[in-house]
């Protein structure tokens, strides 16, 4: 290791350094960005069911999906609507 090099900070000319300062730039992974859509695995986890159950609801047309390439993106609002439709109230 070079003399004076730090394990916690990149070298002086590293692209993550800001000009004129010693602070690092914020990486995209560090930002809090709200999710617009969920993968089928995330949708399954959020509903407490298996990904197979989500696939079945998609094939039955109960969950609409947005296809982006080979991925199926699910709107969280659609999951909330399904949860409301599938609720069973006792004594009614």
Backbone as a chain_set.jsonl record, in Angstrom:
{"seq": "XXXXXXXXXXXXXXXXXXXXXXXXXXXXXXXXXXXXXXXXXXXXXXXXXXXXXXXXXXXXXXXXXXXXXXXXXXXXXXXXXXXXXXXXXXXX", "coords": {"N": [[0.851, -1.169, 0.0], [0.54, 2.234, -0.77], [2.365, 4.928, 0.665], [0.639, 6.901, 2.966], [-1.798, 6.403, 1.792], [-5.28, 5.847, 2.017], [-7.553, 3.459, 3.32], [-10.242, 3.915, 3.265], [-10.891, 5.88, 1.456], [-10.987, 6.727, -2.059], [-8.226, 6.967, -4.384], [-6.509, 10.15, -5.045], [-7.164, 11.172, -7.692], [-9.442, 9.86, -8.393], [-12.498, 9.117, -10.157], [-14.8, 9.468, -8.613], [-14.39, 11.538, -6.905], [-15.158, 14.877, -5.986], [-14.711, 17.934, -7.762], [-12.399, 20.206, -6.491], [-12.815, 19.512, -3.867], [-12.765, 17.26, -1.04], [-14.694, 15.447, -0.685], [-16.741, 12.588, -1.462], [-18.713, 11.822, -4.351], [-22.237, 11.276, -4.405], [-23.378, 8.029, -4.848], [-25.544, 6.373, -7.232], [-26.828, 4.18, -5.983], [-26.957, 4.958, -3.374], [-28.94, 6.815, -3.189], [-32.333, 7.533, -2.337], [-34.753, 6.324, -4.105], [-38.059, 6.169, -5.109], [-39.777, 3.123, -5.846], [-41.317, 2.419, -8.871], [-42.417, 0.266, -10.15], [-42.786, -3.291, -9.595], [-40.919, -6.34, -9.575], [-41.863, -9.743, -10.392], [-41.058, -11.39, -8.31], [-40.678, -9.55, -6.227], [-43.286, -8.608, -6.015], [-44.573, -10.957, -5.221], [-43.345, -11.384, -2.735], [-44.196, -9.075, -1.37], [-46.93, -9.533, -1.186], [-47.026, -11.853, 0.206], [-47.095, -14.351, -0.979], [-46.245, -17.055, -3.276], [-43.943, -16.745, -6.095], [-44.997, -18.296, -8.144], [-47.759, -18.166, -7.66], [-48.206, -15.489, -8.288], [-47.557, -15.56, -11.012], [-49.675, -17.182, -11.872], [-51.897, -15.525, -11.345], [-51.296, -13.488, -13.12], [-51.482, -14.867, -15.59], [-54.181, -15.473, -15.55], [-55.203, -13.017, -15.972], [-55.729, -11.304, -13.896], [-53.831, -9.721, -12.723], [-52.486, -6.993, -14.2], [-49.643, -6.471, -16.306], [-46.632, -4.715, -17.15], [-44.641, -5.088, -19.837], [-41.237, -4.988, -20.19], [-38.761, -5.451, -22.191], [-37.706, -8.65, -21.46], [-38.735, -8.678, -18.988], [-41.363, -8.605, -16.577], [-43.159, -6.064, -15.262], [-44.828, -5.02, -12.399], [-47.446, -3.023, -11.234], [-47.628, -1.564, -8.068], [-50.056, -0.513, -7.142], [-51.969, -2.03, -8.477], [-51.683, -4.428, -7.135], [-52.662, -3.704, -4.634], [-55.337, -3.215, -5.293], [-56.173, -5.795, -6.014], [-55.918, -7.082, -3.557], [-57.94, -5.772, -2.157], [-60.212, -6.602, -3.637], [-60.18, -9.337, -3.175], [-60.72, -9.648, -0.515], [-62.366, -11.197, 2.193], [-65.154, -10.867, 4.067], [-66.282, -11.763, 7.214], [-69.448, -13.151, 8.142], [-71.039, -12.029, 6.128]], "CA": [[0.0, 0.0, 0.0], [1.34, 3.444, -0.885], [2.475, 5.716, 1.884], [-0.387, 7.927, 3.095], [-3.061, 5.999, 1.16], [-6.306, 5.487, 2.978], [-8.405, 2.353, 2.898], [-11.636, 4.357, 3.202], [-11.135, 6.853, 0.395], [-10.285, 6.428, -3.305], [-7.036, 7.755, -4.663], [-6.847, 11.557, -5.283], [-7.737, 11.479, -9.004], [-10.533, 8.921, -8.64], [-13.645, 9.813, -10.753], [-15.867, 9.748, -7.653], [-14.07, 12.734, -6.133], [-15.675, 16.144, -6.522], [-13.667, 18.918, -8.05], [-12.198, 21.22, -5.471], [-13.144, 19.059, -2.522], [-12.292, 15.94, -0.654], [-15.862, 14.601, -0.465], [-17.107, 11.695, -2.555], [-20.039, 12.017, -4.926], [-23.241, 10.297, -4.006], [-23.595, 7.003, -5.854], [-26.975, 6.141, -7.441], [-27.364, 3.201, -5.036], [-27.123, 5.623, -2.096], [-30.119, 7.681, -3.246], [-33.614, 6.899, -2.056], [-35.638, 6.53, -5.247], [-39.229, 5.296, -4.941], [-39.986, 2.141, -6.901], [-42.539, 2.628, -9.643], [-42.948, -1.056, -10.452], [-42.181, -4.406, -8.887], [-40.724, -7.594, -10.293], [-42.808, -10.752, -9.892], [-40.558, -11.858, -7.019], [-40.986, -8.504, -5.244], [-44.743, -8.609, -5.843], [-44.901, -12.139, -4.425], [-42.892, -11.14, -1.373], [-45.029, -8.047, -0.742], [-48.26, -10.086, -0.926], [-46.9, -13.037, 1.038], [-47.407, -15.545, -1.772], [-45.112, -17.505, -4.077], [-43.909, -16.205, -7.456], [-45.901, -19.09, -8.966], [-49.107, -17.611, -7.484], [-48.245, -14.247, -9.077], [-47.628, -15.989, -12.419], [-51.027, -17.681, -12.13], [-52.783, -14.358, -11.406], [-50.988, -12.786, -14.376], [-52.027, -15.643, -16.716], [-55.643, -15.361, -15.483], [-55.575, -11.65, -16.308], [-56.109, -10.556, -12.699], [-52.78, -8.729, -12.494], [-51.901, -6.488, -15.441], [-48.192, -6.271, -16.251], [-45.981, -3.917, -18.182], [-43.483, -5.848, -20.317], [-40.073, -4.211, -20.619], [-37.851, -6.517, -22.592], [-38.223, -9.945, -21.005], [-39.202, -8.522, -17.612], [-42.74, -8.2, -16.305], [-43.183, -5.088, -14.182], [-46.167, -4.985, -11.82], [-47.756, -1.79, -10.518], [-48.063, -1.856, -6.698], [-51.471, -0.159, -6.989], [-52.754, -3.175, -8.934], [-51.672, -5.414, -6.051], [-53.587, -3.223, -3.601], [-56.7, -3.435, -5.79], [-56.453, -7.233, -5.916], [-56.109, -7.381, -2.135], [-59.278, -5.277, -1.797], [-61.217, -7.452, -4.286], [-60.139, -10.702, -2.646], [-61.039, -9.686, 0.909], [-63.583, -11.924, 2.587], [-65.633, -10.403, 5.353], [-67.063, -12.79, 7.905], [-70.862, -12.84, 8.413], [-71.69, -11.27, 5.061]], "C": [[0.899, 1.235, 0.0], [1.319, 4.214, 0.426], [1.401, 6.803, 1.902], [-1.712, 7.557, 2.454], [-4.039, 5.548, 2.233], [-7.14, 4.338, 2.441], [-9.843, 2.796, 2.669], [-11.93, 5.309, 2.044], [-10.388, 6.461, -0.875], [-9.069, 7.343, -3.479], [-7.424, 9.168, -5.128], [-7.501, 11.864, -6.629], [-8.886, 10.543, -9.372], [-11.748, 9.672, -9.18], [-14.764, 10.131, -9.765], [-15.582, 10.985, -6.814], [-14.682, 13.965, -6.799], [-14.508, 17.067, -6.814], [-13.598, 19.908, -6.894], [-12.53, 20.771, -4.064], [-12.664, 17.655, -2.274], [-13.463, 14.974, -0.464], [-16.144, 13.753, -1.695], [-18.486, 12.063, -3.072], [-20.968, 10.936, -4.435], [-23.44, 9.317, -5.154], [-25.09, 6.797, -6.037], [-27.582, 5.17, -6.433], [-27.617, 3.833, -3.67], [-28.379, 6.491, -2.057], [-31.373, 6.887, -2.944], [-34.583, 7.248, -3.187], [-36.837, 5.611, -5.067], [-39.375, 4.355, -6.128], [-41.33, 2.407, -7.568], [-43.21, 1.295, -9.921], [-42.174, -2.128, -9.724], [-41.956, -5.579, -9.835], [-41.723, -8.61, -9.732], [-42.368, -11.295, -8.542], [-40.873, -10.848, -5.92], [-42.485, -8.448, -4.968], [-45.165, -9.792, -4.983], [-44.523, -11.924, -2.97], [-43.803, -10.144, -0.666], [-46.433, -8.552, -0.426], [-48.21, -11.318, -0.026], [-47.297, -14.319, 0.335], [-46.164, -15.946, -2.561], [-45.104, -16.798, -5.439], [-44.82, -16.985, -8.408], [-47.336, -18.559, -8.862], [-49.259, -16.307, -8.265], [-48.337, -14.575, -10.561], [-49.034, -16.446, -12.784], [-52.009, -16.518, -12.245], [-52.543, -13.544, -12.676], [-51.621, -13.524, -15.549], [-53.55, -15.614, -16.73], [-56.132, -13.956, -15.82], [-55.987, -10.819, -15.104], [-55.08, -9.502, -12.333], [-52.272, -8.271, -13.851], [-50.405, -6.255, -15.254], [-47.75, -5.36, -17.382], [-44.735, -4.691, -18.594], [-42.411, -4.869, -20.789], [-38.986, -5.228, -20.919], [-38.453, -7.843, -22.195], [-38.804, -9.863, -19.595], [-40.662, -8.098, -17.564], [-42.726, -7.297, -15.085], [-44.628, -4.94, -13.714], [-46.332, -3.703, -11.019], [-48.238, -2.136, -9.105], [-49.532, -1.512, -6.445], [-52.376, -1.304, -7.435], [-52.794, -4.262, -7.868], [-52.624, -5.006, -4.931], [-55.045, -3.452, -4.019], [-57.091, -4.911, -5.693], [-56.714, -7.619, -4.469], [-57.491, -6.915, -1.677], [-60.373, -6.173, -2.377], [-61.303, -8.823, -3.643], [-60.468, -10.789, -1.155], [-62.354, -10.399, 1.147], [-63.961, -11.43, 3.975], [-66.519, -11.456, 5.979], [-68.463, -12.258, 8.185], [-71.491, -11.95, 7.361], [-71.909, -12.132, 3.857]], "O": [[1.91, 1.266, 0.701], [0.357, 4.144, 1.191], [1.275, 7.552, 0.934], [-2.671, 8.322, 2.558], [-3.651, 4.941, 3.232], [-7.4, 4.26, 1.24], [-10.589, 2.126, 1.955], [-13.091, 5.521, 1.693], [-9.283, 5.924, -0.799], [-8.927, 8.356, -2.794], [-8.557, 9.371, -5.565], [-8.34, 12.762, -6.689], [-9.259, 10.448, -10.542], [-12.022, 10.776, -8.71], [-15.602, 10.986, -10.052], [-16.458, 11.438, -6.077], [-14.716, 14.071, -8.025], [-13.453, 16.982, -6.186], [-14.62, 20.379, -6.395], [-12.526, 21.592, -3.146], [-12.216, 16.957, -3.183], [-13.254, 13.811, -0.119], [-15.83, 14.14, -2.821], [-19.328, 12.556, -2.322], [-20.547, 9.83, -4.096], [-23.647, 9.725, -6.296], [-25.851, 7.02, -5.095], [-28.746, 5.325, -6.064], [-28.406, 3.306, -2.886], [-28.831, 6.862, -0.974], [-31.458, 5.701, -3.262], [-35.156, 8.337, -3.213], [-36.669, 4.404, -4.892], [-39.129, 4.738, -7.272], [-42.346, 2.595, -6.899], [-44.438, 1.204, -9.926], [-41.044, -1.907, -9.287], [-42.717, -5.779, -10.782], [-42.355, -8.356, -8.707], [-43.211, -11.63, -7.71], [-41.281, -11.222, -4.82], [-42.905, -8.263, -3.826], [-46.022, -9.65, -4.11], [-45.299, -12.248, -2.071], [-44.149, -10.336, 0.5], [-47.068, -8.056, 0.505], [-49.248, -11.776, 0.452], [-47.776, -15.262, 0.965], [-45.147, -15.253, -2.518], [-46.14, -16.306, -5.886], [-45.354, -16.419, -9.363], [-48.049, -18.507, -9.863], [-50.316, -16.046, -8.839], [-49.103, -13.946, -11.291], [-49.532, -16.141, -13.867], [-52.86, -16.513, -13.135], [-53.478, -12.978, -13.241], [-52.231, -12.897, -16.415], [-54.159, -15.717, -17.796], [-57.336, -13.728, -15.941], [-56.541, -9.732, -15.271], [-55.414, -8.498, -11.704], [-51.686, -9.065, -14.587], [-49.959, -5.885, -14.168], [-48.404, -5.252, -18.42], [-43.856, -4.923, -17.763], [-42.647, -4.037, -21.665], [-38.372, -5.791, -20.012], [-39.594, -8.137, -22.552], [-39.307, -10.855, -19.067], [-41.13, -7.331, -18.405], [-42.326, -7.716, -13.999], [-45.538, -4.758, -14.524], [-45.465, -3.34, -10.225], [-49.17, -2.927, -8.959], [-50.182, -2.153, -5.619], [-53.431, -1.528, -6.842], [-53.808, -4.941, -7.707], [-53.309, -5.848, -4.35], [-55.88, -3.834, -3.199], [-58.222, -5.231, -5.328], [-57.627, -8.395, -4.185], [-58.141, -7.601, -0.888], [-61.352, -6.474, -1.695], [-62.383, -9.409, -3.572], [-60.491, -11.883, -0.59], [-63.321, -10.228, 0.405], [-63.194, -11.557, 4.929], [-67.417, -11.983, 5.323], [-68.647, -11.067, 8.434], [-72.399, -11.182, 7.678], [-72.448, -11.666, 2.853]]}, "num_chains": 1, "name": "protein.A"}
